[in-house]
C-alpha cells in the first residue's frame, strides 16, 4: 500500500510540503511500527540495523558532514583500494547499499572509467570545495559532495570483486532457496515472506523519520545537512514500486526531490535545483503552480532555463509561438 504520507499538506512556513502532525498520521506511524515489530517476531528474525552515521532512524542521529584531513596523495592505498580523479559530469552511476554506503552500479564503456567495476564502494570523496577529502560516511553525503563540487572529483574506491550483496534487496534463507528450487511452499518460504514484510515496514518508518529530520534542518537554514538527509530519503525509494493507481514513484520520493530543489535554490545553485525539479516532475509531480510560485525556489525561478523547463512539463495556456504568429500576421511590432 501507500505510505502514510499526504503531499497536499504545507504545514511549515518554509513552504516545503511536509508530513502532517494530525492524529491520523501518528496512528499510521504507530501502526507501521507495530506491524514491523509483530512481523519480525513471527518470523524470528527481528534484527535491528547497527547504529551508524547514515542510519538516523528513530534515534534522530544528526546529519553531519564528516571531514578527513588527509589529502589524496598522502599515502598509497592498500591493494583493494584504488583512486580516480574525474571531471564533472560523471557518467558512472552510484546507488545506496544496504549499509548506507555508495556503490557503483553503472560503468560506461569509456577508458577513463576502466578502473571501476560494478559493486565497488566509495570510501572517500572530494570535499564540496577546496582540497579536503571526506570519509564517505553515507550515500547522501557522497551525492551532496559530488553535486556541490565545482572542480574535478576525487574518489577512493574499494574493490568488492563482484560481491553485490550490499545491493541486494533481501537475503534469502537456505530453507527458502531449497523450497523454491523444489517447487514447494513451506516454513522457509513463509519465514522469508515475513522477514521481507518486516524489513519493508521498518524501512518505511525509518524513511519517514529521516524526512522529518530533513524538514527540521531546512527550517533551521541548515541546507547542507538537509540536502544530505533528503538525498538519503530519495535513495531509499523501493525498487519496482507500483501504486494502486499505477504510479511508479512514491509520494515521499517526489516531495524529497522537490525539497532537494528548494535547498539548492536557497544556496543559489540553480543548475542542481533544475535537475532536482526535473526528477520531481518526471516522477509524477503535477503541482506546477506551486513550482512556479514557491518563494523557496525564487532563485531558480529567475533563470531562463526554468521557464523553458516548465513550458515543457506544463504548457502555458497561451502559447508564446502562437502570440508571435498572430503579431507577424497582423503586422504588429515585436
N, C-alpha and C positions, 0 to 999 in steps of 0.2 A: 504494500500500500504506500500511500504518500507519506512524506514526513509531516509531522505536526507543525507546519510552517505556513504562514499567511503572508504572501508577498504584497498584499494590498495595504499593509499597515505601514505607517510612517510615524512611529511614536517618539522619535528622537529629534531634537532641534536641528541636528546637522542635516536633516532631510534624507538620511540614509534609510532604506527600508529595513526594518528590524523586527525581531520576534516580539510578540505582544506579551504584556505582563498579566493578561486576564486569567482568571481561574482555570478556564478550559485548557489553556496552553500548559499550565503547570500540571494539570491532571494528565495531559497527554505525555508530558515528560516522565511523570511518575509511572505511568502505565508501561512506557517503553522500557524504563529501568527495571520494573518488576518482571516483565516478560523476559528480559535478558537474563536476570538472576535465576528465574524459575527454569528456563530452558537449559541453562548451563548446569543447574543442579541435576535435572533429569538425565542429562547426557553424561554426568560425572566427569565433565571436562571443564569445570569452572576455573579458568586460568586468567588472571589479570595481567596486562602488559606491564613490564618493568618500567618504573619511572625514568624518564629521560627528558632532555631539554625540549624535544619536539612533542612529547606526549603530555599535553596540557590537561586533557580530560576534566574531571570534576575537581581535581586538586588546584586548578587555576594557577599552574606554574606560569610565571610571567614570560612573555616572549622577549628574548634578549638577543642582541647581535653579539656573538662570541668572536672575539678577535684574537688572532695569534700573531705574535710579533716577528716570527721567523720570515725571512724573505725566500722567494722561490729557489734561489741559488745557495741557500745557507749550507745545505749538506746533501749528499747523494741519497736518494730514497732507496729502501730495500728492494730486492729483486721483484717482489709482487706489486710494487708501485711504479708508476711512470708519470711523467709530466708533459703537458702540452700548453702552448700559448697560441691562441687563435683570435683572429679579428672577428668583430661582430658584423653581421648577424651570424649566429651559429646555426648550422643545418643539422648537426647532431642533436637528437632529442632525448630528454630525460623524463622519468616518471618516479612517483613516490613509491618506495618499497614498504614492505610490512613493518620494517623497523623505523620508518620515518625518514630514511635517507633518500638520496637522489641516485638513481640507477640509469644507465644508458639503455635505451630501448630502440633507437633508430640510428643506424650508421650509414651515412651517404657514401656512394661509391666514388669518393674523391681522395686523392693522395694525402691531403692534409688531415684526413680522418682515419688513416690506416692503423694508427695505434689503438683505436677504440675497438672494443668487442661488446656485443650486446650482453648486458648483465653486469658490466664493470661499474664500480661505485665511486662517486666523487668523495674524496677525503678532505681536500682543501680547495678553496676558490679565492680568486682575487677579491679584495675589498671593493665596495662600490666606488671608491675613489682612492687615489694615492697608490703607494707601493705595498701596503699591508696585505697580508694573506689571512683569510679567516678559516677556522675549522668549519667543515661542512656539518654543522650540528643538526640540521633539519632540511628537508626539501624546500620548505618555504623560504628559509634563509638563503639557500643557494640560488633560487629563482630571483629573489629580491636583489642579490648581489649582481647577477648577470644582467638583469634589466636596467639597473641603475648605473652600471659602469659605462663610462664614455669610451675608454680605450680598449686595448686587447684584453682578452680574458685568459687568465692563468688557471689551470686545473691540475690538481694532483689526483690521479686516479688509482684505484686498486683493482688489479686483475682478479676476476672471480672465476676465470677458466671455465666458462659455460654454466656456472651454477646460477640458476634462475629462481631458486627457492624464495628469495626475498620479493619477487614479483608475482608469485603465485597467490591466488585469491585465498585458498584454503588448503591446508594439509589434509590428505586423505588417509584414513587409518588403514592398516593392513587388512583388517576384517572387511572393511568396505570394498577394498580392491579385490579381495578374494571372492566376495559375493557377486560383485558386478562382473568379474571375469567368468563366473559360472552361471550367470544369468539369474541369480537368486536375489531375494529381498529378505533380509533378516535383521538381527540385532545390530550388526555392524553398520548396515545402511541407515537404520533408524538413528543410531547414535551420531553418525556423520551429519544427517539432516538436522538434528537438534543442535549439534555443535555449530553448524553453519548459521542457523537461525539465531543462536545466542550471540555469535560474533557480529552478525548484522545489526542486531538491536543495540549492542554495546557501542558499535561504531556510530550509529545514528545519534545516540545520546552524546557521545564524545564530540561529534561534529557540531551539534547544536551548542554545546558549551563553548567550543572554540569560536564559533560565530559570535556569541555574546561577548567573548573576550575581545574580539576584533572591534566590535562596536564600542566597547568601553575605551579601548586605546584610541580609537578615532575621536571620540568625544573629548579626550584629553589632548588632542592635537598631536598625538604620537603616531604620525603617519607611517614612519619607517617600520615600527613593530606591528602596526595594524596591517600593513601590507604582507608581512611575513605570515601572520595568522590567516588572513584571507586567502593567501596562496595555498596554505595547508588545507583550508576548507575546500577550495576548488579541486585540489588534488585528490581528495577523498571521495570524489564522485564515483558511485557504483558503476562497474563495467556492465555494458549491455542493458542499461536501465530502460524500462518501458513502463509508462504510467497507464492508468486505466483509460485515459483518453489519447493514448499512443504518443505522448510526448517522450522524447529521448533524453531529456535533461531534467534534473530535479529543480525545484524552485530555489533551493538554497544555493545551487551552483550558479544559477542566473544572477541571484542577488549578490553572491560573493564576487562575481565578475564586475557587476555594477559598482560595488564598493571599492574594488581594486581601481577602477577607473576614477572614482572620486578621490582616492588617495593620491594617485598620480597627478590629477588635475590640480589638487591643492599644492603639490610640490612643483607645479608648472612643468611637468614632464608630459607634454601634450601628445607626443608620439606613442608613449606607452599607454596613456589614457585612451587614445583612439583604438589601440589594439584590444584593450580590455572591453571597450564598448562594442567592438565588432564581435568578439566572442559572446558577449552578453546577448546581443540581438540575434546572432546566428543560432544560439541555443534555444530561442523561442521567446525572448523578451519582446513585448509589443507595446509597452507604455512609452511611446515615442515622445509624447508631450512632456513627460517628466524629464527625459533626457535633454530635451531642448530648453527646458526652463529651470532645472535644478541649479541653485546657486553653488552647490558643491562642485559643479562641472563648469563654472564660469570661465576658467582659463582656457579649457579646451574648446568651449563653445565659440570663442573668438577667432579660432583658426579657420582658414579657408577649407582645409581638409575635413573639418567637422560637417560643414554644410553639404559638401559633396558626398560624404558617407551617409548622412541622414537621408538625403534625397534618394539614395539607392535603396535603403530599407523602408523608408516612409515617403512615398511620392507625394509632393505637395499638392494641395487642392488646385492651385493654378500653376500649371507648368510654365517655367521660365521660357522654354523654347517656343511655346505657343504664344506667349506675350511678344517675344521678338518677331515672330512670324507676322502677327497682326500689325505691329508697328511698321514693319517693312512693307506690308501690303497696302496700308493707308498712308504711307509716306511720312510717318511721324518721326520726329528726331529722336535719336537714341540718347 
